[in-house]
Amino acid sequence: MRILVVSDTHGDFYSLKRALDAQPTAEVIIHCGDGSEQYQYIKDVYLQKQVIGVRGNCDWSSMPRARKRQISCCSVTPIRR
């Protein structure tokens, strides 16, 4: 299973799209914060992928809090410190 982790996108859709397009076989995308609009974009556009997000220090309450999530190979808890 291929998992792509992105973080700190801060409105940079261009770099995010490049990262996503560079890993077309990723089955799971984890967005670790600081980009609630980019997180929503991933969820809306990459419907065939499991998307997990957690809020960063600049997201305030606009993204989910960190919590354990089940993916097909294991459980993950994305956290940001």
HELIX and SHEET records of a PDB file:
HELIX    1   1 PHE A   13  ALA A   22  1                                  10    
HELIX    2   2 SER A   36  VAL A   45  1                                  10    
SHEET    1   A 3 ILE A   3  VAL A   6  0                                        
SHEET    2   A 3 VAL A  28  HIS A  31  1                                        
SHEET    3   A 3 GLN A  50  GLY A  53  1                                        
SHEET    1   B 2 ARG A  69  GLN A  70  0                                        
SHEET    2   B 2 SER A  75  VAL A  76 -1                                        
END                                                                             
